[in-house]
């Protein structure tokens, strides 16, 4: 797991309390320095998976209004390198020590929130990236060149908003949910409108393999979308670069959306509807898988009242996504029956 450096600012009279909290904490190194304004700065080096537990203890002890501030910084390297922690040894009676529940291999909920909040922010760069990826994907699909389509996936910034929506539903965060839905809506609107316009301009052949393959959904597409949602959320919770996983998610989202717009612009309404159903199915499966991954990774609110709010939001979100998937599966089956 990656390393993190915590910078903790507390009143100087609270240093003893901090020291007692750190005695049994799995920290790798601690530095303490005092400043002239009756505050102290504590540097704590530890694994990223331990940040959430320690920060919860510190916040519970000092509170948010006590002059405390906790900053989490990523650590690229240390000199000398940090040694791997030793396995717990047997006690003097020869008995094995009591096994503690392992902490999830992920970053803290606060760091996850910042990453997803940034990734779901609507900006000029975001809009341009969606437009460029749509143009590249449309050209690749019309030409039947899969290499160009994959290149468009590298550009498409669609991973962040979808994973952010799943995180918001898991923790009951209406603010993040609104931002992620806005980002998803803007991205879909840009990609849909641009591909529709290109459908009027370009010569569209609905029998082209790259287009026809994305006008119908089957079990394999559902498996792909579930895998993409799980991989996308794991990429964020583990704190690793998500660009490669972003390509996987974009493969499940952008091409069928662009195909739907191209076919609609070319006047092929039936196949365009099939591509749109595939797009909605992928969005539903990605979010369901991402929510399941967050649950398995034990992404939980810090306080009990937030946990109750999160449970209500999660139940509502799962109900909506499952009902939507059932409806889409019905439409998929009806389209397959008509095609026979």
C-alpha positions as CSV (number, residue, x, y, z in Angstrom):
1,X,0.0,0.0,0.0
2,X,1.2,3.6,-0.7
3,X,2.5,5.8,2.1
4,X,0.9,9.0,3.4
5,X,2.2,11.8,5.5
6,X,-0.3,13.4,7.9
7,X,0.4,17.0,9.0
8,X,-1.5,17.6,12.2
9,X,-1.8,21.1,13.7
10,X,-3.1,21.1,17.3
11,X,-2.9,23.4,20.4
12,X,0.4,22.7,22.2
13,X,-1.5,21.5,25.3
14,X,-2.9,18.7,23.2
15,X,0.4,17.1,22.3
16,X,0.3,14.6,25.2
17,X,-3.2,13.5,24.0
18,X,-1.8,13.0,20.5
19,X,1.2,11.1,21.8
20,X,-1.1,8.7,23.7
21,X,-3.3,8.2,20.7
22,X,-0.2,7.3,18.6
23,X,1.2,4.8,21.1
24,X,-0.8,1.9,19.7
25,X,-1.3,3.3,16.2
26,X,0.4,1.5,13.2
27,X,2.6,4.6,12.4
28,X,6.0,4.4,10.8
29,X,7.5,7.6,12.1
30,X,6.5,10.7,14.0
31,X,8.0,14.2,14.2
32,X,6.7,16.9,16.5
33,X,7.7,20.6,16.4
34,X,6.3,23.6,18.3
35,X,5.6,27.0,16.8
36,X,5.4,30.5,18.3
37,X,1.6,30.8,18.3
38,X,0.9,28.1,21.0
39,X,0.3,25.4,18.4
40,X,2.3,22.3,17.5
41,X,2.8,20.6,14.2
42,X,2.9,16.8,14.1
43,X,4.2,14.9,11.1
44,X,3.0,11.3,10.9
45,X,4.2,8.8,8.4
46,X,2.0,5.7,7.9
47,X,0.5,3.4,5.3
48,X,-2.5,4.8,3.4
49,X,-4.8,2.1,4.6
50,X,-4.3,3.3,8.3
51,X,-5.1,6.9,7.6
52,X,-8.9,6.7,8.0
53,X,-8.8,4.9,11.4
54,X,-6.2,7.3,12.9
55,X,-7.9,10.5,11.5
56,X,-11.2,9.3,13.0
57,X,-9.6,8.9,16.4
58,X,-8.0,12.3,16.2
59,X,-11.2,14.0,15.1
60,X,-13.2,12.3,17.8
61,X,-10.8,13.5,20.4
62,X,-10.2,17.1,19.3
63,X,-13.3,17.9,17.2
64,X,-13.4,20.1,14.2
65,X,-13.7,23.4,16.2
66,X,-10.7,23.0,18.5
67,X,-8.1,24.5,16.2
68,X,-7.1,21.2,14.8
69,X,-6.3,20.8,11.1
70,X,-5.3,17.5,9.5
71,X,-3.7,17.4,6.0
72,X,-3.0,14.2,4.1
73,X,-0.1,14.2,1.6
74,X,1.0,11.4,-0.7
75,X,4.5,10.2,-0.3
76,X,6.5,9.3,-3.4
77,X,9.6,7.9,-1.7
78,X,11.6,8.1,1.5
79,X,15.3,7.9,2.2
80,X,16.2,5.6,3.7
81,X,13.3,3.4,2.5
82,X,10.7,2.3,5.0
83,X,11.0,-1.3,6.1
84,X,8.1,-3.7,5.9
85,X,6.4,-4.1,9.3
86,X,7.2,-7.4,11.1
87,X,4.6,-10.0,11.8
88,X,3.3,-10.1,15.4
89,X,5.2,-12.6,17.4
90,X,4.0,-15.0,20.0
91,X,3.7,-13.8,23.6
92,X,5.7,-15.2,26.6
93,X,3.2,-18.0,27.3
94,X,3.5,-19.2,23.7
95,X,0.0,-18.2,22.8
96,X,-0.8,-16.6,19.6
97,X,-1.9,-13.0,19.9
98,X,-5.5,-12.2,19.3
99,X,-6.1,-11.6,15.6
100,X,-7.5,-8.2,14.8
101,X,-9.8,-7.6,11.8
102,X,-7.7,-6.5,8.9
103,X,-8.2,-3.0,7.6
104,X,-9.4,-2.6,4.0
105,X,-6.7,-2.0,1.5
106,X,-7.8,1.5,0.4
107,X,-7.3,5.2,1.0
108,X,-9.3,7.1,3.5
109,X,-12.8,8.3,2.8
110,X,-11.7,11.9,2.9
111,X,-9.0,11.4,0.3
112,X,-11.4,9.4,-1.8
113,X,-13.9,12.3,-1.6
114,X,-11.3,14.8,-2.8
115,X,-10.3,12.6,-5.7
116,X,-13.8,12.0,-6.9
117,X,-14.9,15.6,-6.3
118,X,-12.1,16.8,-8.6
119,X,-12.9,14.1,-11.2
120,X,-16.6,15.0,-11.3
121,X,-16.1,18.8,-11.7
122,X,-17.6,20.3,-14.9
123,X,-15.1,22.6,-16.6
124,X,-14.1,23.8,-20.0
125,X,-11.4,21.2,-20.2
126,X,-13.9,18.5,-19.3
127,X,-16.3,19.6,-22.1
128,X,-13.5,19.8,-24.6
129,X,-12.2,16.4,-23.7
130,X,-15.7,14.8,-24.1
131,X,-16.2,16.6,-27.5
132,X,-12.8,15.5,-28.8
133,X,-13.3,11.9,-27.7
134,X,-16.7,11.9,-29.4
135,X,-15.2,13.2,-32.6
136,X,-12.4,10.6,-32.6
137,X,-14.8,7.7,-31.6
138,X,-17.3,8.7,-34.4
139,X,-14.6,8.7,-37.1
140,X,-13.3,5.3,-35.8
141,X,-16.7,3.8,-35.7
142,X,-17.7,5.0,-39.2
143,X,-14.4,3.8,-40.6
144,X,-14.6,0.5,-38.7
145,X,-11.1,1.2,-37.2
146,X,-11.0,-0.2,-33.7
147,X,-7.6,1.4,-33.0
148,X,-9.1,4.9,-33.5
149,X,-12.0,3.9,-31.2
150,X,-9.6,2.8,-28.5
151,X,-7.7,6.1,-28.9
152,X,-11.0,8.0,-28.2
153,X,-11.4,6.0,-25.0
154,X,-8.0,7.3,-23.7
155,X,-9.4,10.9,-24.0
156,X,-12.8,10.3,-22.6
157,X,-13.1,11.6,-18.9
158,X,-16.1,9.5,-18.0
159,X,-14.7,7.4,-15.2
160,X,-14.7,10.0,-12.4
161,X,-18.4,11.2,-12.5
162,X,-19.8,7.7,-12.6
163,X,-17.7,6.4,-9.7
164,X,-18.4,9.7,-7.8
165,X,-22.2,9.0,-8.2
166,X,-21.7,5.5,-6.7
167,X,-19.7,6.9,-3.8
168,X,-22.4,9.6,-3.2
169,X,-25.1,6.9,-3.1
170,X,-23.0,4.7,-0.8
171,X,-22.4,7.5,1.8
172,X,-25.5,9.5,1.3
173,X,-23.7,12.6,0.0
174,X,-26.3,14.8,-1.9
175,X,-23.7,17.5,-2.8
176,X,-21.4,15.0,-4.5
177,X,-24.4,13.3,-6.2
178,X,-25.6,16.6,-7.7
179,X,-22.1,17.4,-9.0
180,X,-21.6,13.9,-10.5
181,X,-25.0,13.9,-12.1
182,X,-24.3,17.3,-13.6
183,X,-21.0,16.1,-15.0
184,X,-22.6,12.9,-16.4
185,X,-25.5,15.0,-17.9
186,X,-23.1,17.5,-19.5
187,X,-20.9,14.7,-20.9
188,X,-23.9,12.8,-22.3
189,X,-25.4,15.9,-23.8
190,X,-22.2,16.9,-25.6
191,X,-21.5,13.4,-26.9
192,X,-25.1,12.9,-27.9
193,X,-25.6,16.2,-29.7
194,X,-22.2,16.1,-31.5
195,X,-22.7,12.5,-32.7
196,X,-26.2,13.3,-33.8
197,X,-24.8,16.2,-35.9
198,X,-22.2,14.0,-37.3
199,X,-24.9,11.4,-38.3
200,X,-26.4,14.1,-40.5
201,X,-23.1,14.9,-42.1
202,X,-21.4,11.6,-42.6
203,X,-22.5,8.6,-44.6
204,X,-23.7,6.0,-42.0
205,X,-23.9,2.3,-42.8
206,X,-25.9,0.5,-40.1
207,X,-24.6,-2.8,-41.2
208,X,-21.0,-1.9,-40.5
209,X,-19.6,-4.4,-37.9
210,X,-18.5,-1.7,-35.4
211,X,-21.9,0.0,-35.5
212,X,-24.1,-3.1,-35.6
213,X,-22.3,-4.7,-32.7
214,X,-23.4,-1.8,-30.5
215,X,-27.1,-1.8,-31.4
216,X,-27.9,-4.8,-29.2
217,X,-27.1,-5.8,-25.7
218,X,-26.5,-9.3,-24.4
219,X,-25.2,-11.0,-21.3
220,X,-21.6,-10.3,-22.3
221,X,-22.2,-6.6,-22.3
222,X,-23.6,-6.8,-18.8
223,X,-20.6,-8.7,-17.6
224,X,-18.3,-6.1,-19.2
225,X,-20.1,-3.2,-17.6
226,X,-20.1,-4.9,-14.1
227,X,-16.4,-5.5,-14.4
228,X,-15.8,-1.9,-15.5
229,X,-17.7,-0.5,-12.6
230,X,-15.8,-2.7,-10.1
231,X,-12.4,-2.0,-11.6
232,X,-13.1,1.8,-11.7
233,X,-14.1,2.0,-8.0
234,X,-11.1,-0.2,-7.1
235,X,-8.8,2.2,-9.0
236,X,-10.0,5.1,-6.9
237,X,-10.1,3.4,-3.5
238,X,-6.6,2.0,-3.9
239,X,-5.2,5.4,-4.9
240,X,-3.5,4.2,-8.1
241,X,-3.7,6.1,-11.4
242,X,-7.1,5.4,-13.0
243,X,-6.3,6.2,-16.6
244,X,-6.1,2.5,-17.8
245,X,-9.3,1.6,-15.9
246,X,-10.9,4.8,-17.3
247,X,-10.3,3.4,-20.8
248,X,-12.2,0.3,-19.8
249,X,-15.2,2.3,-18.4
250,X,-15.2,4.5,-21.5
251,X,-15.4,1.4,-23.7
252,X,-18.6,0.6,-22.0
253,X,-20.1,4.1,-22.2
254,X,-19.0,6.3,-25.0
255,X,-19.1,4.0,-28.1
256,X,-22.7,2.9,-27.8
257,X,-23.7,6.5,-27.0
258,X,-21.9,7.8,-30.1
259,X,-23.4,5.0,-32.2
260,X,-26.9,5.9,-31.0
261,X,-26.4,9.5,-32.1
262,X,-24.8,8.6,-35.4
263,X,-27.6,6.2,-36.3
264,X,-30.3,8.6,-35.2
265,X,-28.7,11.4,-37.3
266,X,-28.6,9.0,-40.3
267,X,-32.3,8.2,-39.9
268,X,-32.0,4.7,-38.5
269,X,-34.2,5.1,-35.4
270,X,-34.6,1.4,-34.5
271,X,-30.9,0.6,-34.3
272,X,-30.3,3.9,-32.6
273,X,-32.8,2.9,-29.9
274,X,-30.9,-0.4,-29.4
275,X,-27.6,1.5,-28.9
276,X,-29.3,3.8,-26.4
277,X,-30.6,0.8,-24.5
278,X,-27.1,-0.6,-24.4
279,X,-25.7,2.7,-23.1
280,X,-28.3,2.9,-20.3
281,X,-27.7,-0.8,-19.4
282,X,-23.9,-0.1,-19.1
283,X,-24.5,3.0,-16.9
284,X,-26.8,1.0,-14.6
285,X,-24.4,-2.0,-14.3
286,X,-21.3,0.2,-13.8
287,X,-23.0,2.1,-10.9
288,X,-24.3,-1.1,-9.3
289,X,-20.9,-2.7,-9.4
290,X,-19.2,0.4,-8.1
291,X,-21.6,0.6,-5.1
292,X,-21.0,-3.1,-4.4
293,X,-17.2,-2.5,-4.5
294,X,-17.4,0.4,-2.1
295,X,-19.5,-1.7,0.3
296,X,-17.0,-4.6,0.2
297,X,-14.1,-2.1,0.7
298,X,-16.0,-0.9,3.8
299,X,-16.3,2.7,2.7
300,X,-18.5,3.9,5.6
301,X,-19.5,7.3,7.1
302,X,-17.7,8.3,10.2
303,X,-20.6,8.9,12.6
304,X,-23.7,6.9,13.3
305,X,-26.2,9.5,12.1
306,X,-24.4,9.8,8.8
307,X,-24.4,6.0,8.6
308,X,-28.2,6.0,9.0
309,X,-28.6,8.6,6.2
310,X,-26.2,6.6,4.0
311,X,-28.2,3.4,4.5
312,X,-31.4,5.1,3.4
313,X,-29.6,6.6,0.3
314,X,-28.1,3.3,-0.6
315,X,-31.4,1.4,-0.4
316,X,-33.0,4.0,-2.5
317,X,-30.2,4.0,-5.1
318,X,-30.1,0.2,-5.3
319,X,-33.8,0.0,-5.7
320,X,-33.8,2.6,-8.6
321,X,-30.8,0.9,-10.3
322,X,-32.3,-2.6,-10.1
323,X,-35.7,-1.5,-11.3
324,X,-34.0,0.4,-14.2
325,X,-32.0,-2.8,-15.0
326,X,-35.1,-4.9,-15.0
327,X,-36.8,-2.5,-17.4
328,X,-33.8,-2.4,-19.7
329,X,-33.5,-6.2,-19.7
330,X,-37.2,-6.4,-20.8
331,X,-36.5,-4.0,-23.6
332,X,-33.4,-6.0,-24.6
333,X,-35.3,-9.2,-24.8
334,X,-38.2,-7.6,-26.8
335,X,-35.6,-6.2,-29.3
336,X,-34.0,-9.7,-29.6
337,X,-37.4,-11.3,-30.2
338,X,-38.3,-8.8,-32.9
339,X,-34.9,-9.4,-34.6
340,X,-35.6,-13.2,-34.9
